[in-house]
Amino acid sequence: MKIIFTFPTFLFNLFSFFRRKVFIRNIAATDLVLDVGSGDKPFWRADVVVDKFLTDNQQRSTGQIIYDQNKIFVEGDVEKLPFKDKIFDFVFCSHLLEHVENPEKAITELIRVAKKGYIEVPRAISDFLQPFPSHLWYCEYLDNTLIFFQREMQKNFFLRNTEAFGSIIYNNPLFAFLLSRKDAAVFISFYWREKIKYKIFRAKSPYRYTYKEKNIHTKGLTAKFSFLLYKVSYIVMTTGFYKKKNIVMQKILKKNYSNETYK
């Protein structure tokens, strides 16, 4: 059964990946674009890239980063971005908000610095079945509202039993194939303009994650292959469709902002 479903699952996942990471809509050629929380795969159309860990690649899922000399890379926190109000036409924020301590501050900052944008987070069911250590929030989307449920330090009966069988279900070839055909079952992705509706439900005893730079994260073959695949697509898209902008940092940064790290 694994052989039957592996290849079509790969193709559906590949299509989903490019649709969500490469072929983003609502961006004009002249738009100034920001990518916040880029991780190992910066958005190819971004003119400015912000990440909390510019020099520590172990924080990234593949332990690498695509560094593009045509882009400006800034070390910064999404909860306190160093940019002027509405300076960007579009902000790309993918798989970041589930990691932050205060989603309300992060969302407020996204709205403050940009006129419109794209957000993507994992749906709660994926974290139920296969928890990711650094995810602090379970996310859902209902009535055009992004909903955050803070993870509890102590897991309840439902979560303990779901996680016990989650990896078996998640790695089942048939289940993986069915999920690959409908990425909305796994990911929440939406475009926004001017405002973002959200709700936050905090836990009494929240789960905490402490990142230690000395930890060595094992990078699997799948992660390495996905990085290589995106790197090829990044080169193709930037070579064929990206035009470098003449950006003066003093014009986009807040006044008296002296703690920036960029290159």
Secondary structure, DSSP 8 states (H G I E B T S, - for coil): -HHHHHHHHHHHHHHHHHHHHT---S--TT--EEEES-TTS--TT-SEEEES-SS-GGGSTTS-----TTSEEEE-BTTB--B-TT-BSEEEEES-GGG-S-HHHHHHHHHHHBSEEEEEEE-HHHHHHS--TT--EEEEEETTEEEEEE-BSS--HHHHHHHHHHHHHHT-HHHHHHHHT-GGGTEEEEEEES---EEEE--SSB------TT------HHHHHHHHHHHHHHHHHHHHH-------HHHHB-TT----EE-
